[in-house]
């Protein structure tokens, strides 16, 4: 089921297009990452999705509810942290969550469940002003998921978390997705996005550059392959003769760059037919960071 649908969304400020014709969707139970350099428009997009800023053109729907026409129903389906979560420093963590739970008619049992889930039990009755950055981040996430939203939006959720906290948050988000919650998050920690996301949206200068499927690589995709054979010199000669359009190089191994799966299968058959044994072969997938840097021409994250 489609939880979120953005269609041709644009944001114009003082005559400048900050976001341009941005379209994508998020399914129930899916974790989608948002990647882009500073100033790409990531936070602007999230502010538009949460109604903190109005769209200039296009449409945004959650469960077919229009953000402009059905805003109250729309916003009740969202839990979000945009930029740094803020709380009343003189209240305890429990008092902050209790106040919010009353606004959303959340039962006490759910509040206790979330406190335990986020590892806040020992600190929940301490004043927020004593919390570390990581603890405030946990409290913010607790508030965001308290009312069991259909869509969870998190802007840089790994900020301030130690390695254990990062691992715990990753598990929490996976559990939520397994329960049907759609999760949308941005992060500069690209290896974390790669570890948790089903897809990643790459953007730059307010435009969508690519949507990368992280979990599944279909047979029709192009890949970089490396292989070693019983006779690399002969193998290279055969490949260059019979597959003139294939980008092939040889150092310690034979490298086939951006080769289609079907073509690679034909090459293996050619080598076998000519008595050449394949000793080792490996698919060399680009990491999310490599893809991102390539698409942006080596620009900064």
ABEGO torsion letter per residue (X at the ends): XBABBBBGBBBBBGGBBABBGBBBBBBBGBBBBBBBBBGAGAAAAAAAAAGABBBABEBBBBGGBBAAABAAAAAAABBBBBEBBBBBAABBAAAAAAAAAAAAGBBAAAAAAAAAAAGAAAAAABBAAABBAAAAAAAAAAAAAAAGBABBBBBGAABGBBAAAAAAAAAAAAAAAAAGBBBBBBBABAAAAAAABABBBBBBGGBBABBBBAABBBAABBBBBBBBBABAAAAAAAAAAABAABBBBBBABBBBBGBBAAAAAAAAAAAAAAGBBBABBBBBBBBAAAAAAAAAGGBBX
